[in-house]
């Protein structure tokens, strides 16, 4: 597999992860509801007084930014 193809796959997974964890984060913070239990994913957990899905959202955002940098640098060469 080419590096460019792998970066596009990572980019797509990061977008999907951001959408899903963003949906769960919205439910936890703004709607004051636990969407995870409604989706059958288990209980809503908190880590350091923040919902765990927020950490997932931040992680996927970092992965998205890194993949964008990789795609941009690859296209210049």
PDB file with one MODEL, atoms N, CA, C and O in Angstrom:
MODEL        1
ATOM      1  N   UNK A   1       0.856  -1.182   0.000  1.00  0.00           N
ATOM      2  CA  UNK A   1       0.000   0.000   0.000  1.00  0.00           C
ATOM      3  C   UNK A   1       0.898   1.241   0.000  1.00  0.00           C
ATOM      4  O   UNK A   1       1.898   1.312   0.715  1.00  0.00           O
ATOM      5  N   UNK A   2       0.514   2.197  -0.813  1.00  0.00           N
ATOM      6  CA  UNK A   2       1.272   3.436  -0.888  1.00  0.00           C
ATOM      7  C   UNK A   2       1.009   4.294   0.351  1.00  0.00           C
ATOM      8  O   UNK A   2      -0.044   4.197   0.981  1.00  0.00           O
ATOM      9  N   UNK A   3       1.982   5.127   0.680  1.00  0.00           N
ATOM     10  CA  UNK A   3       1.837   6.001   1.846  1.00  0.00           C
ATOM     11  C   UNK A   3       0.685   6.978   1.661  1.00  0.00           C
ATOM     12  O   UNK A   3      -0.021   7.291   2.620  1.00  0.00           O
ATOM     13  N   UNK A   4       0.491   7.454   0.458  1.00  0.00           N
ATOM     14  CA  UNK A   4      -0.592   8.395   0.173  1.00  0.00           C
ATOM     15  C   UNK A   4      -1.952   7.748   0.433  1.00  0.00           C
ATOM     16  O   UNK A   4      -2.845   8.383   0.994  1.00  0.00           O
ATOM     17  N   UNK A   5      -2.112   6.500   0.031  1.00  0.00           N
ATOM     18  CA  UNK A   5      -3.365   5.780   0.251  1.00  0.00           C
ATOM     19  C   UNK A   5      -3.598   5.565   1.743  1.00  0.00           C
ATOM     20  O   UNK A   5      -4.715   5.728   2.236  1.00  0.00           O
ATOM     21  N   UNK A   6      -2.537   5.198   2.456  1.00  0.00           N
ATOM     22  CA  UNK A   6      -2.653   4.989   3.904  1.00  0.00           C
ATOM     23  C   UNK A   6      -3.042   6.283   4.613  1.00  0.00           C
ATOM     24  O   UNK A   6      -3.844   6.259   5.547  1.00  0.00           O
ATOM     25  N   UNK A   7      -2.487   7.398   4.183  1.00  0.00           N
ATOM     26  CA  UNK A   7      -2.839   8.689   4.788  1.00  0.00           C
ATOM     27  C   UNK A   7      -4.298   9.037   4.532  1.00  0.00           C
ATOM     28  O   UNK A   7      -4.964   9.588   5.409  1.00  0.00           O
ATOM     29  N   UNK A   8      -4.801   8.727   3.352  1.00  0.00           N
ATOM     30  CA  UNK A   8      -6.215   8.996   3.051  1.00  0.00           C
ATOM     31  C   UNK A   8      -7.132   8.120   3.903  1.00  0.00           C
ATOM     32  O   UNK A   8      -8.197   8.566   4.333  1.00  0.00           O
ATOM     33  N   UNK A   9      -6.718   6.872   4.147  1.00  0.00           N
ATOM     34  CA  UNK A   9      -7.511   5.987   5.002  1.00  0.00           C
ATOM     35  C   UNK A   9      -7.529   6.495   6.429  1.00  0.00           C
ATOM     36  O   UNK A   9      -8.578   6.504   7.074  1.00  0.00           O
ATOM     37  N   UNK A  10      -6.370   6.921   6.931  1.00  0.00           N
ATOM     38  CA  UNK A  10      -6.293   7.486   8.286  1.00  0.00           C
ATOM     39  C   UNK A  10      -7.133   8.758   8.378  1.00  0.00           C
ATOM     40  O   UNK A  10      -7.807   8.990   9.382  1.00  0.00           O
ATOM     41  N   UNK A  11      -7.093   9.576   7.333  1.00  0.00           N
ATOM     42  CA  UNK A  11      -7.892  10.793   7.282  1.00  0.00           C
ATOM     43  C   UNK A  11      -9.388  10.469   7.386  1.00  0.00           C
ATOM     44  O   UNK A  11     -10.109  11.115   8.145  1.00  0.00           O
ATOM     45  N   UNK A  12      -9.851   9.476   6.629  1.00  0.00           N
ATOM     46  CA  UNK A  12     -11.271   9.100   6.635  1.00  0.00           C
ATOM     47  C   UNK A  12     -11.686   8.537   8.000  1.00  0.00           C
ATOM     48  O   UNK A  12     -12.769   8.847   8.494  1.00  0.00           O
ATOM     49  N   UNK A  13     -10.835   7.718   8.602  1.00  0.00           N
ATOM     50  CA  UNK A  13     -11.146   7.165   9.924  1.00  0.00           C
ATOM     51  C   UNK A  13     -11.194   8.282  10.970  1.00  0.00           C
ATOM     52  O   UNK A  13     -12.038   8.260  11.865  1.00  0.00           O
ATOM     53  N   UNK A  14     -10.296   9.247  10.856  1.00  0.00           N
ATOM     54  CA  UNK A  14     -10.294  10.367  11.798  1.00  0.00           C
ATOM     55  C   UNK A  14     -11.568  11.205  11.672  1.00  0.00           C
ATOM     56  O   UNK A  14     -12.118  11.652  12.679  1.00  0.00           O
ATOM     57  N   UNK A  15     -12.034  11.417  10.455  1.00  0.00           N
ATOM     58  CA  UNK A  15     -13.288  12.159  10.248  1.00  0.00           C
ATOM     59  C   UNK A  15     -14.449  11.396  10.882  1.00  0.00           C
ATOM     60  O   UNK A  15     -15.271  11.982  11.587  1.00  0.00           O
ATOM     61  N   UNK A  16     -14.513  10.083  10.629  1.00  0.00           N
ATOM     62  CA  UNK A  16     -15.594   9.275  11.199  1.00  0.00           C
ATOM     63  C   UNK A  16     -15.526   9.275  12.727  1.00  0.00           C
ATOM     64  O   UNK A  16     -16.556   9.379  13.392  1.00  0.00           O
ATOM     65  N   UNK A  17     -14.341   9.160  13.276  1.00  0.00           N
ATOM     66  CA  UNK A  17     -14.177   9.182  14.726  1.00  0.00           C
ATOM     67  C   UNK A  17     -14.562  10.515  15.333  1.00  0.00           C
ATOM     68  O   UNK A  17     -15.168  10.565  16.403  1.00  0.00           O
ATOM     69  N   UNK A  18     -14.210  11.600  14.648  1.00  0.00           N
ATOM     70  CA  UNK A  18     -14.586  12.928  15.137  1.00  0.00           C
ATOM     71  C   UNK A  18     -16.098  13.110  15.120  1.00  0.00           C
ATOM     72  O   UNK A  18     -16.667  13.681  16.050  1.00  0.00           O
ATOM     73  N   UNK A  19     -16.744  12.633  14.074  1.00  0.00           N
ATOM     74  CA  UNK A  19     -18.202  12.765  13.999  1.00  0.00           C
ATOM     75  C   UNK A  19     -18.881  11.979  15.119  1.00  0.00           C
ATOM     76  O   UNK A  19     -19.799  12.484  15.765  1.00  0.00           O
ATOM     77  N   UNK A  20     -18.435  10.750  15.348  1.00  0.00           N
ATOM     78  CA  UNK A  20     -19.062   9.914  16.367  1.00  0.00           C
ATOM     79  C   UNK A  20     -18.778  10.439  17.772  1.00  0.00           C
ATOM     80  O   UNK A  20     -19.697  10.574  18.579  1.00  0.00           O
ATOM     81  N   UNK A  21     -17.518  10.734  18.070  1.00  0.00           N
ATOM     82  CA  UNK A  21     -17.204  11.227  19.411  1.00  0.00           C
ATOM     83  C   UNK A  21     -17.750  12.639  19.617  1.00  0.00           C
ATOM     84  O   UNK A  21     -18.081  13.014  20.742  1.00  0.00           O
ATOM     85  N   UNK A  22     -17.847  13.416  18.554  1.00  0.00           N
ATOM     86  CA  UNK A  22     -18.460  14.739  18.665  1.00  0.00           C
ATOM     87  C   UNK A  22     -19.941  14.650  18.987  1.00  0.00           C
ATOM     88  O   UNK A  22     -20.467  15.443  19.768  1.00  0.00           O
ATOM     89  N   UNK A  23     -20.609  13.678  18.380  1.00  0.00           N
ATOM     90  CA  UNK A  23     -22.026  13.440  18.672  1.00  0.00           C
ATOM     91  C   UNK A  23     -22.207  13.056  20.143  1.00  0.00           C
ATOM     92  O   UNK A  23     -23.083  13.589  20.825  1.00  0.00           O
ATOM     93  N   UNK A  24     -21.386  12.141  20.621  1.00  0.00           N
ATOM     94  CA  UNK A  24     -21.471  11.727  22.019  1.00  0.00           C
ATOM     95  C   UNK A  24     -21.108  12.870  22.965  1.00  0.00           C
ATOM     96  O   UNK A  24     -21.736  13.039  24.010  1.00  0.00           O
ATOM     97  N   UNK A  25     -20.094  13.655  22.597  1.00  0.00           N
ATOM     98  CA  UNK A  25     -19.690  14.790  23.432  1.00  0.00           C
ATOM     99  C   UNK A  25     -20.795  15.838  23.517  1.00  0.00           C
ATOM    100  O   UNK A  25     -21.047  16.396  24.585  1.00  0.00           O
ATOM    101  N   UNK A  26     -21.448  16.101  22.396  1.00  0.00           N
ATOM    102  CA  UNK A  26     -22.552  17.047  22.391  1.00  0.00           C
ATOM    103  C   UNK A  26     -23.639  16.596  23.360  1.00  0.00           C
ATOM    104  O   UNK A  26     -24.164  17.399  24.132  1.00  0.00           O
ATOM    105  N   UNK A  27     -23.968  15.324  23.317  1.00  0.00           N
ATOM    106  CA  UNK A  27     -24.994  14.798  24.212  1.00  0.00           C
ATOM    107  C   UNK A  27     -24.611  14.921  25.671  1.00  0.00           C
ATOM    108  O   UNK A  27     -25.452  15.219  26.519  1.00  0.00           O
ATOM    109  N   UNK A  28     -23.349  14.693  25.962  1.00  0.00           N
ATOM    110  CA  UNK A  28     -22.877  14.768  27.349  1.00  0.00           C
ATOM    111  C   UNK A  28     -22.845  16.208  27.867  1.00  0.00           C
ATOM    112  O   UNK A  28     -23.235  16.466  29.006  1.00  0.00           O
ATOM    113  N   UNK A  29     -22.389  17.133  27.044  1.00  0.00           N
ATOM    114  CA  UNK A  29     -22.160  18.502  27.519  1.00  0.00           C
ATOM    115  C   UNK A  29     -23.405  19.372  27.384  1.00  0.00           C
ATOM    116  O   UNK A  29     -23.832  19.993  28.357  1.00  0.00           O
ATOM    117  N   UNK A  30     -23.985  19.424  26.205  1.00  0.00           N
ATOM    118  CA  UNK A  30     -25.053  20.383  25.959  1.00  0.00           C
ATOM    119  C   UNK A  30     -26.451  19.820  26.220  1.00  0.00           C
ATOM    120  O   UNK A  30     -27.309  20.513  26.766  1.00  0.00           O
ATOM    121  N   UNK A  31     -26.676  18.576  25.834  1.00  0.00           N
ATOM    122  CA  UNK A  31     -28.004  18.002  26.018  1.00  0.00           C
ATOM    123  C   UNK A  31     -28.171  17.387  27.409  1.00  0.00           C
ATOM    124  O   UNK A  31     -29.276  17.009  27.796  1.00  0.00           O
ATOM    125  N   UNK A  32     -27.079  17.291  28.151  1.00  0.00           N
ATOM    126  CA  UNK A  32     -27.090  16.716  29.510  1.00  0.00           C
ATOM    127  C   UNK A  32     -27.726  15.327  29.513  1.00  0.00           C
ATOM    128  O   UNK A  32     -28.475  14.970  30.422  1.00  0.00           O
ATOM    129  N   UNK A  33     -27.411  14.558  28.480  1.00  0.00           N
ATOM    130  CA  UNK A  33     -27.946  13.222  28.341  1.00  0.00           C
ATOM    131  C   UNK A  33     -26.812  12.297  27.932  1.00  0.00           C
ATOM    132  O   UNK A  33     -25.862  12.722  27.275  1.00  0.00           O
ATOM    133  N   UNK A  34     -26.909  11.054  28.313  1.00  0.00           N
ATOM    134  CA  UNK A  34     -25.882  10.075  27.973  1.00  0.00           C
ATOM    135  C   UNK A  34     -26.326   9.311  26.730  1.00  0.00           C
ATOM    136  O   UNK A  34     -27.106   8.364  26.824  1.00  0.00           O
ATOM    137  N   UNK A  35     -25.826   9.727  25.564  1.00  0.00           N
ATOM    138  CA  UNK A  35     -26.191   9.070  24.324  1.00  0.00           C
ATOM    139  C   UNK A  35     -25.594   7.676  24.233  1.00  0.00           C
ATOM    140  O   UNK A  35     -26.125   6.827  23.517  1.00  0.00           O
ATOM    141  N   UNK A  36     -24.507   7.422  24.940  1.00  0.00           N
ATOM    142  CA  UNK A  36     -23.848   6.115  24.865  1.00  0.00           C
ATOM    143  C   UNK A  36     -24.762   5.006  25.360  1.00  0.00           C
ATOM    144  O   UNK A  36     -24.787   3.920  24.780  1.00  0.00           O
ATOM    145  N   UNK A  37     -25.518   5.266  26.429  1.00  0.00           N
ATOM    146  CA  UNK A  37     -26.420   4.231  26.926  1.00  0.00           C
ATOM    147  C   UNK A  37     -27.592   4.037  25.975  1.00  0.00           C
ATOM    148  O   UNK A  37     -28.107   2.926  25.848  1.00  0.00           O
ATOM    149  N   UNK A  38     -28.020   5.104  25.304  1.00  0.00           N
ATOM    150  CA  UNK A  38     -29.112   4.979  24.338  1.00  0.00           C
ATOM    151  C   UNK A  38     -28.683   4.179  23.109  1.00  0.00           C
ATOM    152  O   UNK A  38     -29.502   3.515  22.473  1.00  0.00           O
ATOM    153  N   UNK A  39     -27.388   4.251  22.782  1.00  0.00           N
ATOM    154  CA  UNK A  39     -26.867   3.510  21.636  1.00  0.00           C
ATOM    155  C   UNK A  39     -26.429   2.099  22.019  1.00  0.00           C
ATOM    156  O   UNK A  39     -26.014   1.329  21.153  1.00  0.00           O
ATOM    157  N   UNK A  40     -26.515   1.754  23.292  1.00  0.00           N
ATOM    158  CA  UNK A  40     -26.120   0.428  23.746  1.00  0.00           C
ATOM    159  C   UNK A  40     -24.622   0.259  23.883  1.00  0.00           C
ATOM    160  O   UNK A  40     -24.111  -0.854  23.762  1.00  0.00           O
ATOM    161  N   UNK A  41     -23.905   1.353  24.135  1.00  0.00           N
ATOM    162  CA  UNK A  41     -22.448   1.296  24.235  1.00  0.00           C
ATOM    163  C   UNK A  41     -21.948   1.159  25.669  1.00  0.00           C
ATOM    164  O   UNK A  41     -20.740   1.082  25.891  1.00  0.00           O
ATOM    165  N   UNK A  42     -22.832   1.130  26.621  1.00  0.00           N
ATOM    166  CA  UNK A  42     -22.420   1.015  28.015  1.00  0.00           C
ATOM    167  C   UNK A  42     -22.669   2.304  28.766  1.00  0.00           C
ATOM    168  O   UNK A  42     -23.365   3.199  28.287  1.00  0.00           O
ATOM    169  N   UNK A  43     -22.096   2.382  29.936  1.00  0.00           N
ATOM    170  CA  UNK A  43     -22.303   3.546  30.792  1.00  0.00           C
ATOM    171  C   UNK A  43     -21.432   4.722  30.350  1.00  0.00           C
ATOM    172  O   UNK A  43     -20.403   4.541  29.699  1.00  0.00           O
ATOM    173  N   UNK A  44     -21.860   5.910  30.710  1.00  0.00           N
ATOM    174  CA  UNK A  44     -21.075   7.108  30.434  1.00  0.00           C
ATOM    175  C   UNK A  44     -20.032   7.260  31.533  1.00  0.00           C
ATOM    176  O   UNK A  44     -20.368   7.369  32.713  1.00  0.00           O
ATOM    177  N   UNK A  45     -18.776   7.267  31.136  1.00  0.00           N
ATOM    178  CA  UNK A  45     -17.689   7.368  32.103  1.00  0.00           C
ATOM    179  C   UNK A  45     -17.090   8.752  32.077  1.00  0.00           C
ATOM    180  O   UNK A  45     -17.170   9.469  31.080  1.00  0.00           O
ATOM    181  N   UNK A  46     -16.484   9.116  33.199  1.00  0.00           N
ATOM    182  CA  UNK A  46     -15.793  10.392  33.296  1.00  0.00           C
ATOM    183  C   UNK A  46     -14.355  10.147  33.711  1.00  0.00           C
ATOM    184  O   UNK A  46     -14.062   9.274  34.528  1.00  0.00           O
ATOM    185  N   UNK A  47     -13.460  10.943  33.126  1.00  0.00           N
ATOM    186  CA  UNK A  47     -12.043  10.892  33.455  1.00  0.00           C
ATOM    187  C   UNK A  47     -11.623  12.313  33.794  1.00  0.00           C
ATOM    188  O   UNK A  47     -11.755  13.214  32.965  1.00  0.00           O
ATOM    189  N   UNK A  48     -11.126  12.519  34.984  1.00  0.00           N
ATOM    190  CA  UNK A  48     -10.738  13.859  35.461  1.00  0.00           C
ATOM    191  C   UNK A  48     -11.875  14.867  35.298  1.00  0.00           C
ATOM    192  O   UNK A  48     -11.663  15.982  34.822  1.00  0.00           O
ATOM    193  N   UNK A  49     -13.050  14.476  35.685  1.00  0.00           N
ATOM    194  CA  UNK A  49     -14.255  15.310  35.700  1.00  0.00           C
ATOM    195  C   UNK A  49     -14.762  15.700  34.311  1.00  0.00           C
ATOM    196  O   UNK A  49     -15.602  16.593  34.200  1.00  0.00           O
ATOM    197  N   UNK A  50     -14.279  15.062  33.264  1.00  0.00           N
ATOM    198  CA  UNK A  50     -14.773  15.302  31.901  1.00  0.00           C
ATOM    199  C   UNK A  50     -15.264  13.991  31.310  1.00  0.00           C
ATOM    200  O   UNK A  50     -14.709  12.933  31.607  1.00  0.00           O
ATOM    201  N   UNK A  51     -16.293  14.047  30.478  1.00  0.00           N
ATOM    202  CA  UNK A  51     -16.758  12.812  29.822  1.00  0.00           C
ATOM    203  C   UNK A  51     -15.643  12.208  28.966  1.00  0.00           C
ATOM    204  O   UNK A  51     -14.880  12.933  28.327  1.00  0.00           O
ATOM    205  N   UNK A  52     -15.557  10.898  28.959  1.00  0.00           N
ATOM    206  CA  UNK A  52     -14.492  10.204  28.233  1.00  0.00           C
ATOM    207  C   UNK A  52     -14.552  10.463  26.729  1.00  0.00           C
ATOM    208  O   UNK A  52     -13.520  10.423  26.060  1.00  0.00           O
ATOM    209  N   UNK A  53     -15.728  10.725  26.194  1.00  0.00           N
ATOM    210  CA  UNK A  53     -15.850  10.940  24.758  1.00  0.00           C
ATOM    211  C   UNK A  53     -15.142  12.221  24.303  1.00  0.00           C
ATOM    212  O   UNK A  53     -14.776  12.339  23.134  1.00  0.00           O
ATOM    213  N   UNK A  54     -14.950  13.163  25.198  1.00  0.00           N
ATOM    214  CA  UNK A  54     -14.226  14.393  24.843  1.00  0.00           C
ATOM    215  C   UNK A  54     -12.773  14.072  24.529  1.00  0.00           C
ATOM    216  O   UNK A  54     -12.195  14.643  23.605  1.00  0.00           O
ATOM    217  N   UNK A  55     -12.180  13.156  25.297  1.00  0.00           N
ATOM    218  CA  UNK A  55     -10.801  12.765  25.030  1.00  0.00           C
ATOM    219  C   UNK A  55     -10.690  12.062  23.680  1.00  0.00           C
ATOM    220  O   UNK A  55      -9.696  12.224  22.973  1.00  0.00           O
ATOM    221  N   UNK A  56     -11.696  11.292  23.327  1.00  0.00           N
ATOM    222  CA  UNK A  56     -11.724  10.671  22.004  1.00  0.00           C
ATOM    223  C   UNK A  56     -11.804  11.705  20.901  1.00  0.00           C
ATOM    224  O   UNK A  56     -11.139  11.578  19.873  1.00  0.00           O
ATOM    225  N   UNK A  57     -12.620  12.733  21.112  1.00  0.00           N
ATOM    226  CA  UNK A  57     -12.748  13.796  20.120  1.00  0.00           C
ATOM    227  C   UNK A  57     -11.416  14.525  19.924  1.00  0.00           C
ATOM    228  O   UNK A  57     -11.012  14.805  18.795  1.00  0.00           O
ATOM    229  N   UNK A  58     -10.749  14.825  21.025  1.00  0.00           N
ATOM    230  CA  UNK A  58      -9.444  15.505  20.944  1.00  0.00           C
ATOM    231  C   UNK A  58      -8.428  14.609  20.240  1.00  0.00           C
ATOM    232  O   UNK A  58      -7.662  15.086  19.403  1.00  0.00           O
ATOM    233  N   UNK A  59      -8.412  13.324  20.566  1.00  0.00           N
ATOM    234  CA  UNK A  59      -7.475  12.391  19.939  1.00  0.00           C
ATOM    235  C   UNK A  59      -7.703  12.314  18.430  1.00  0.00           C
ATOM    236  O   UNK A  59      -6.750  12.375  17.654  1.00  0.00           O
ATOM    237  N   UNK A  60      -8.959  12.181  18.015  1.00  0.00           N
ATOM    238  CA  UNK A  60      -9.240  12.103  16.580  1.00  0.00           C
ATOM    239  C   UNK A  60      -8.931  13.419  15.876  1.00  0.00           C
ATOM    240  O   UNK A  60      -8.540  13.414  14.709  1.00  0.00           O
ATOM    241  N   UNK A  61      -9.097  14.535  16.558  1.00  0.00           N
ATOM    242  CA  UNK A  61      -8.729  15.825  15.964  1.00  0.00           C
ATOM    243  C   UNK A  61      -7.231  15.901  15.728  1.00  0.00           C
ATOM    244  O   UNK A  61      -6.794  16.377  14.680  1.00  0.00           O
ATOM    245  N   UNK A  62      -6.440  15.441  16.686  1.00  0.00           N
ATOM    246  CA  UNK A  62      -4.984  15.434  16.533  1.00  0.00           C
ATOM    247  C   UNK A  62      -4.576  14.522  15.380  1.00  0.00           C
ATOM    248  O   UNK A  62      -3.710  14.879  14.581  1.00  0.00           O
ATOM    249  N   UNK A  63      -5.193  13.352  15.292  1.00  0.00           N
ATOM    250  CA  UNK A  63      -4.887  12.425  14.199  1.00  0.00           C
ATOM    251  C   UNK A  63      -5.263  13.040  12.856  1.00  0.00           C
ATOM    252  O   UNK A  63      -4.540  12.868  11.874  1.00  0.00           O
ATOM    253  N   UNK A  64      -6.383  13.753  12.802  1.00  0.00           N
ATOM    254  CA  UNK A  64      -6.800  14.412  11.564  1.00  0.00           C
ATOM    255  C   UNK A  64      -5.779  15.463  11.139  1.00  0.00           C
ATOM    256  O   UNK A  64      -5.405  15.527   9.968  1.00  0.00           O
ATOM    257  N   UNK A  65      -5.332  16.275  12.071  1.00  0.00           N
ATOM    258  CA  UNK A  65      -4.356  17.331  11.756  1.00  0.00           C
ATOM    259  C   UNK A  65      -3.045  16.716  11.267  1.00  0.00           C
ATOM    260  O   UNK A  65      -2.454  17.201  10.303  1.00  0.00           O
ATOM    261  N   UNK A  66      -2.591  15.655  11.925  1.00  0.00           N
ATOM    262  CA  UNK A  66      -1.352  15.002  11.505  1.00  0.00           C
ATOM    263  C   UNK A  66      -1.501  14.412  10.107  1.00  0.00           C
ATOM    264  O   UNK A  66      -0.582  14.513   9.295  1.00  0.00           O
ATOM    265  N   UNK A  67      -2.641  13.800   9.816  1.00  0.00           N
ATOM    266  CA  UNK A  67      -2.838  13.236   8.476  1.00  0.00           C
ATOM    267  C   UNK A  67      -2.911  14.338   7.416  1.00  0.00           C
ATOM    268  O   UNK A  67      -2.442  14.148   6.294  1.00  0.00           O
ATOM    269  N   UNK A  68      -3.487  15.470   7.760  1.00  0.00           N
ATOM    270  CA  UNK A  68      -3.520  16.588   6.807  1.00  0.00           C
ATOM    271  C   UNK A  68      -2.114  17.088   6.520  1.00  0.00           C
ATOM    272  O   UNK A  68      -1.777  17.353   5.366  1.00  0.00           O
ATOM    273  N   UNK A  69      -1.284  17.220   7.559  1.00  0.00           N
ATOM    274  CA  UNK A  69       0.105  17.621   7.338  1.00  0.00           C
ATOM    275  C   UNK A  69       0.843  16.610   6.465  1.00  0.00           C
ATOM    276  O   UNK A  69       1.631  16.987   5.597  1.00  0.00           O
ATOM    277  N   UNK A  70       0.583  15.324   6.700  1.00  0.00           N
ATOM    278  CA  UNK A  70       1.213  14.295   5.875  1.00  0.00           C
ATOM    279  C   UNK A  70       0.759  14.349   4.434  1.00  0.00           C
ATOM    280  O   UNK A  70       1.575  14.178   3.528  1.00  0.00           O
ATOM    281  N   UNK A  71      -0.512  14.580   4.198  1.00  0.00           N
ATOM    282  CA  UNK A  71      -1.027  14.676   2.832  1.00  0.00           C
ATOM    283  C   UNK A  71      -0.496  15.919   2.123  1.00  0.00           C
ATOM    284  O   UNK A  71      -0.188  15.878   0.932  1.00  0.00           O
ATOM    285  N   UNK A  72      -0.392  17.014   2.856  1.00  0.00           N
ATOM    286  CA  UNK A  72       0.096  18.253   2.239  1.00  0.00           C
ATOM    287  C   UNK A  72       1.574  18.144   1.899  1.00  0.00           C
ATOM    288  O   UNK A  72       1.997  18.582   0.829  1.00  0.00           O
ATOM    289  N   UNK A  73       2.361  17.567   2.793  1.00  0.00           N
ATOM    290  CA  UNK A  73       3.794  17.460   2.519  1.00  0.00           C
ATOM    291  C   UNK A  73       4.070  16.461   1.403  1.00  0.00           C
ATOM    292  O   UNK A  73       5.025  16.616   0.643  1.00  0.00           O
ATOM    293  N   UNK A  74       3.234  15.441   1.310  1.00  0.00           N
ATOM    294  CA  UNK A  74       3.402  14.427   0.278  1.00  0.00           C
ATOM    295  C   UNK A  74       3.089  14.997  -1.104  1.00  0.00           C
ATOM    296  O   UNK A  74       3.733  14.641  -2.091  1.00  0.00           O
ATOM    297  N   UNK A  75       2.096  15.883  -1.164  1.00  0.00           N
ATOM    298  CA  UNK A  75       1.696  16.429  -2.455  1.00  0.00           C
ATOM    299  C   UNK A  75       2.725  17.429  -2.984  1.00  0.00           C
ATOM    300  O   UNK A  75       2.758  17.678  -4.189  1.00  0.00           O
ATOM    301  N   UNK A  76       3.553  18.002  -2.136  1.00  0.00           N
ATOM    302  CA  UNK A  76       4.558  18.969  -2.565  1.00  0.00           C
ATOM    303  C   UNK A  76       5.782  18.276  -3.173  1.00  0.00           C
ATOM    304  O   UNK A  76       6.502  18.872  -3.975  1.00  0.00           O
ATOM    305  N   UNK A  77       6.011  17.029  -2.793  1.00  0.00           N
ATOM    306  CA  UNK A  77       7.199  16.321  -3.301  1.00  0.00           C
ATOM    307  C   UNK A  77       6.958  15.719  -4.653  1.00  0.00           C
ATOM    308  O   UNK A  77       7.854  15.091  -5.218  1.00  0.00           O
TER     309      UNK A  77
ENDMDL
END
